[in-house]
Amino acid sequence: SRISKADISIKKPDPILNLVPN
């Protein structure tokens, strides 16, 4: 995923994205 950790904190559409370091 191209989503940064900052984006994940703001908008986490999927819990799996939290596991992705990217």
N, C-alpha and C positions, 0 to 999 in steps of 0.2 A: 504493500500500500504506500501511496505517496503522502499519506496523511501524517503530519508531524505529531509528536506527543502533545504539543500545545493544542493542536486542533482536536485531538482525542479528548482532552480534558474539557474542552468547550462543547464539542458535539461528538458524542460517541454513538454512532448509528448501530454498531455491532460490538459486542463484548470481545469478539475475536481480534478486532483491531487493537485492542489494549494489549494483546499478546504479541503483536507485530512490532518489532523494534523500529521499523521505518515509520 
